[in-house]
Amino acid sequence: MYPSRNHITLSSLFYALSHPTRIMLLLQLIENDEVPYNFLRYTGSKPNLSHHLKILKQTGLTYTRKEGVKRYIILRRNLIDDQFPGLLQIILNNKDNIH
C-alpha cells in the first residue's frame, strides 16, 4: 500500500511535486504533520482531492490513518528527512513561488 523506504525514489517525489495542488497539500502537512481529510484547504472537487492525495501516498510522502469514520493524512516526515535531507525545508522555503 505504501512504498517502503527502498522504493521511494527522487524521481517519484519530483513527479508528486510537479503539480501545484500537491505542493499546496504537502505544505499543509509540513506545517501540521497530520491533517484531518475534511480540514484540508482545497477548493477543487473531492475526486480531484482524492487523486492528488493518492499520488502523495503512492510516492511515499504521506500515509492515511483511519480513526472510526475519520481519515487523517499524515506526512512521513522522518522517512523523507532521513532519505532526502532538506527536501521538505526547500519546499517550505519556496512556498511563495508555487504557480
ABEGO torsion letter per residue (X at the ends): XBBBAAABBAAAAAAAAABAAAAAAAAAAAAAGBBBAAABBBABBAAAAAAAAAAAAAAGABBBBBBEABBBBBBBAAAAAAABBGAAAAAAAAAAABX
